[in-house]
Amino acid sequence: MNTAELLARLQRHYIKPSDPLPGGVFIPECGWNGQGGWRRCDALYVGFTSSSGRILIGHELKISRADWLNELNKRDKADQWADESHEWWLVVSDPAIVRDGELPAGWGLMAPGRSKTRLDIIANADRKPSDHRPSWHAVRSILARQDTLRAKAISDIRRTAADDARKDNEQRIEAAVQAAAKRVDPHGAQLHERLQAIETALGGRIDWDAERRGYIRGGDWIGLAELKLIAESVRAAGTVHDAIHHLTGRYSNPVQSTRRALDDLEKALAQLRKAGV
């Protein structure tokens, strides 16, 4: 499990995807907005309802033993957001990442288990008293991050809508072109389909202007000169199979071809000697 997958599981732990009013917000990768701060929190959950405790919960995510050991070597790395949060949790992809006695005092520990919706609680986190209040800098950081996420969500929706509209317009235009072609030339659509079938059989697209330019576009494109060569080979050989053999068979094994020629020559000389020539 990578960090993104673990983050998604953590979000599902707090918020059901189908719930229109989840009673809280999940904030991934929240930086510090203001002076005196430089640390980023991997994930925050802000509860709004009594069932959520109406508290700020912070999380540190680790997916490997080495990552966790690096965290232990920097004990103060999580202090800034841990001090602001009502609860602080270490979220790991595997409980074996944290060994006995390594979890700092007050930290909770959770990890994915059998449930697909909730994480397993390995160790409960201490909760600060009810009069604990996160600082204005922390609240502002959360609001700033939420505003960034909101703007990104709107941008993604607009981009998706624009892509869908473009695809829809392309389909409408193609349908209109084919309909117009049928009205002007009833056989035009059929001819277009047959040309597409030929290109599919060839495994590439026909470059109609290659001879005029003097070169083929490359890639999957095929020039008319190549098509003429194939046609001439088929007419000369009789069948496509014979044409392929005609084009490639004679060069496929030159050693064997030479040996057959020598055998034929030796047989001819033997017949001449037997005839007394």
C-alpha positions in Angstrom: 0.0 0.0 0.0 1.4 3.4 -1.0 0.8 6.7 0.7 -2.0 7.7 -1.6 -3.9 4.5 -1.0 -3.4 4.8 2.8 -4.6 8.4 2.7 -7.7 7.2 0.8 -8.4 4.5 3.4 -8.0 7.1 6.2 -10.5 9.5 4.5 -13.0 6.6 4.1 -12.5 5.9 7.9 -14.0 9.3 8.6 -16.3 10.1 5.7 -18.6 7.9 3.6 -18.4 8.8 -0.1 -22.2 8.6 -0.4 -22.9 10.8 2.7 -24.1 14.3 1.6 -23.6 15.7 5.1 -20.7 13.8 6.7 -20.5 16.0 9.7 -16.9 17.0 9.1 -14.2 17.7 6.6 -11.1 15.8 5.7 -8.0 17.9 4.8 -5.1 16.1 3.2 -1.6 17.6 3.2 -2.2 20.8 5.1 0.7 23.2 5.3 1.2 26.1 7.7 -0.2 29.5 6.7 1.6 32.2 8.6 4.8 32.9 10.5 6.6 30.5 12.8 5.6 27.4 11.0 7.1 25.2 8.3 5.7 21.7 9.0 3.0 20.0 7.0 0.4 17.7 8.4 -0.3 14.6 6.4 -4.1 14.7 7.1 -6.5 16.5 9.3 -10.1 15.8 10.2 -12.3 18.6 11.5 -15.5 17.3 13.2 -18.6 19.5 13.2 -21.1 17.3 15.1 -21.3 15.8 18.6 -20.8 12.3 17.2 -17.5 13.5 15.8 -16.5 15.1 19.0 -16.3 18.6 17.3 -12.5 18.3 17.5 -9.5 18.7 15.3 -7.7 15.3 14.7 -4.2 15.2 13.2 -2.5 12.3 11.4 1.0 11.3 10.4 1.2 8.6 7.7 4.0 6.0 7.4 4.2 3.2 4.9 7.6 1.7 5.8 9.8 0.9 8.7 12.6 3.2 7.4 10.1 6.1 7.1 9.1 5.6 10.7 12.6 5.4 12.0 13.4 8.6 10.3 10.4 10.1 12.1 11.8 8.9 15.4 15.1 10.6 14.7 13.2 13.9 14.4 11.0 13.8 17.4 9.9 17.5 17.1 8.8 17.1 13.5 5.2 16.5 14.4 5.0 18.7 17.5 3.6 21.8 15.8 0.4 20.2 14.5 0.3 17.7 17.3 0.1 20.5 19.8 -2.7 22.2 17.8 -4.8 19.0 17.5 -7.1 17.6 20.1 -5.9 14.1 19.1 -2.8 13.0 17.2 -2.6 9.7 15.4 0.1 7.7 13.6 -1.4 5.8 10.6 0.6 3.0 9.2 0.1 0.6 6.3 1.2 -2.3 8.6 1.2 -2.4 12.4 4.6 -4.2 12.3 6.2 -0.9 11.2 6.0 0.3 14.8 7.6 -1.9 17.5 6.8 -2.1 21.2 7.8 1.0 23.1 8.4 3.2 20.0 5.0 5.0 20.0 5.4 8.4 21.6 3.3 9.1 24.7 -0.2 10.3 23.8 -0.1 9.2 20.2 -2.7 6.9 18.8 -2.0 4.2 16.3 -4.3 2.9 13.6 -3.8 0.7 10.5 -5.9 -1.0 7.8 -7.5 -4.3 8.8 -10.2 -6.6 7.5 -12.8 -3.8 7.4 -13.0 -1.9 4.1 -14.6 1.1 5.8 -12.9 1.6 9.1 -9.3 1.3 10.2 -8.2 -0.8 13.1 -7.4 1.0 16.3 -4.1 -0.4 17.6 -3.6 2.2 20.4 -5.9 4.9 21.5 -4.8 8.6 21.3 -5.0 10.9 24.3 -7.6 13.7 23.9 -6.8 17.1 25.1 -9.2 18.8 27.6 -12.4 20.3 26.3 -11.1 23.8 26.8 -8.2 23.3 24.3 -8.4 25.7 21.4 -6.3 25.5 18.2 -4.5 28.8 17.4 -5.7 31.2 14.8 -2.7 30.3 12.7 -3.8 26.6 12.6 -7.4 27.6 11.8 -6.3 29.9 9.1 -4.0 27.2 7.6 -7.0 24.8 7.5 -9.2 27.4 5.8 -6.5 28.2 3.3 -6.0 24.6 2.4 -9.7 24.0 2.2 -10.1 27.0 -0.2 -7.3 25.6 -2.4 -9.0 22.2 -2.5 -12.4 23.8 -3.3 -10.8 25.8 -6.2 -9.2 22.6 -7.5 -12.4 20.7 -7.3 -14.2 23.5 -9.3 -11.4 23.5 -11.9 -11.6 19.7 -12.3 -15.4 19.8 -12.7 -15.1 22.5 -15.4 -12.3 20.6 -17.2 -14.3 17.4 -17.1 -17.4 19.2 -18.4 -15.4 20.9 -21.2 -13.9 17.5 -22.2 -17.3 15.9 -22.2 -18.8 18.8 -24.2 -15.9 18.6 -26.8 -16.4 14.8 -27.2 -20.1 15.3 -27.6 -19.6 18.0 -30.2 -17.1 15.8 -32.1 -19.7 13.0 -32.2 -22.4 15.3 -33.3 -20.2 16.7 -36.1 -19.2 13.2 -37.3 -22.8 12.1 -37.3 -23.8 15.3 -39.3 -21.0 14.7 -41.8 -22.0 11.1 -42.4 -25.6 12.1 -42.7 -24.8 14.8 -45.2 -22.6 12.4 -47.2 -25.4 10.0 -47.5 -27.7 12.7 -48.8 -25.1 13.9 -51.3 -23.7 10.5 -52.2 -25.6 7.5 -50.9 -22.5 5.4 -51.5 -20.1 7.8 -49.8 -20.6 6.5 -46.3 -20.2 2.9 -47.5 -17.0 3.9 -49.3 -15.7 5.6 -46.1 -16.4 2.4 -44.1 -14.6 0.2 -46.7 -11.6 2.5 -46.6 -11.5 2.2 -42.8 -11.7 -1.6 -43.1 -8.8 -1.6 -45.5 -6.7 0.6 -43.2 -7.6 -1.7 -40.3 -6.5 -4.8 -42.2 -3.2 -3.1 -43.1 -2.6 -2.1 -39.5 -2.1 1.5 -40.3 -3.5 4.6 -42.0 -2.9 5.4 -45.7 -0.8 8.4 -46.4 -2.4 9.7 -49.6 0.0 12.6 -50.1 3.3 10.7 -49.4 4.3 10.6 -53.1 3.8 14.3 -53.5 5.8 15.1 -50.4 8.4 12.5 -51.3 8.3 10.8 -47.9 5.9 8.9 -45.6 4.9 10.3 -42.3 6.3 7.3 -40.5 4.8 5.3 -37.6 1.7 3.5 -38.6 1.3 5.3 -41.9 1.5 3.5 -45.3 2.2 5.1 -48.6 0.6 4.3 -52.0 3.9 3.1 -53.3 3.9 0.3 -50.7 0.3 -0.6 -51.7 1.3 -0.7 -55.4 4.3 -3.0 -54.5 2.0 -5.4 -52.7 -0.6 -5.4 -55.5 2.1 -6.1 -58.2 3.5 -8.9 -56.1 0.1 -10.5 -55.8 -0.6 -10.2 -59.5 2.8 -11.7 -60.4 2.7 -14.5 -57.9 -1.0 -15.4 -58.1 -1.9 -15.3 -54.4 -1.1 -13.3 -51.3 0.7 -16.3 -49.8 2.8 -16.8 -52.9 3.5 -13.1 -53.0 4.9 -13.1 -49.5 7.0 -16.1 -50.3 8.1 -14.3 -53.5 9.2 -11.2 -51.5 10.7 -12.9 -48.5 11.3 -16.6 -49.1 14.2 -16.3 -51.4 16.1 -14.2 -48.8 15.0 -16.0 -45.7 17.9 -18.6 -45.7 20.7 -17.9 -48.2 22.9 -20.7 -47.0 20.1 -23.3 -47.5 19.3 -21.8 -51.0 23.0 -22.0 -52.0 23.2 -25.7 -50.8 20.2 -26.6 -52.9 21.7 -24.9 -55.9 24.9 -26.8 -55.5 23.0 -30.1 -55.1 21.1 -29.4 -58.3 24.4 -28.6 -60.2 26.0 -31.8 -58.9 23.0 -33.9 -60.1 23.2 -32.2 -63.5 26.9 -33.0 -63.8 26.3 -36.6 -62.8 23.7 -37.0 -65.5 26.1 -35.6 -68.1 28.9 -38.0 -67.1 26.5 -40.9 -67.3 25.5 -39.8 -70.7 29.2 -39.8 -71.7 29.3 -36.0 -72.3 
